[in-house]
Structure formats: C-alpha cells, structure tokens
Amino acid sequence: MINEEIIYNYVENHKNINEDDIINMIYYDSPVSINKEQIKNILTHLVDENRLIVRENNGIIKYSTNN
C-alpha cells in the first residue's frame, strides 16, 4: 500500500499542483494497487492534519505543502 509520506512527497515535489494531475500522477506511477478514491482520501487526510494546503480557484482544486 502506498503511504501518506509518498503522496506528501509527490505534492512537495510538484508545488501548487492541480488535484486531477496529482491523483493521476500517483495512480499511474504507483507500483501497488490503489484507486483514485483512495488517493483522494489520503490527500484529504493530509489536509486535515495540516500537512497540505488545499486551494480552490474557479472550481480548480490545487494542493501545496504547508511550509
């Protein structure tokens, strides 16, 4: 199973990345079986823990690290 740190590192390496882009990137790069909903849930959990910031502009959701 892909863990939170790996997903956090994806966002950290691709600052201010569009939600669809980061989900697709992780989904297609991941060597393990993970679906897009699971990735979205982990992103949401990282936001809840204040490790990631989520911004919405004109319906486009973007993630960045909280540092």
N, C-alpha and C positions, 0 to 999 in steps of 0.2 A: 504494500500500500504506500502510495506517495504521502509524505508527511507535510505538516504545516511549514516547516523550515524550507523545504524545497520550493513550495509555492511562494513563500515570502521572498526568497531569493530571486525568483523569476520577476516579481514586481519590482524589487530593488534594482535589478539589472536593466529594467525597461521602464524607467521613471515616467509617471503620468500616462499609463497605458490604458487603452480602451478595454472595457470589460470583455467584449466578444473576442478581441485579439488575444488577451492573456489566457482566456479559457481555451480557445482553440490551440494556442501555442503549447500549453501544458498537456492538453488532451492528445495532440498528435506526437509530442515529444516523449510522452511517458511510456516507459517500457512495461508498466504494470497496467492492469485492468482498472480503469477509473472512468466514470462517466462525467459528463459536463455538469450535471446537477451536484455531484459530489465536490467537484472543483469549486463551484459557486458557493456551496455550503462552507467550505474551508475558507474561502475569501471573506465571507460574511463573518465567520468566527474570528478571523484575524482583525477585522474592523471592530468587532465587539470588544476585543482585547486591547484596542487602541494601538495595534501594531501597524495597521494600514489605515490610510485615509481614503474615503470614497467621495468623489465629487460628481455632480451631475450638471450638465450644461446642454440645454436643448435636447433633452432625452438621452444624451450620451453619457454613460457612466464610465468614469476613469478611476483607476487606483494608483496610489503612490504610497511610499513608506512614510511613517510618522516620525521623521527625524529632521 
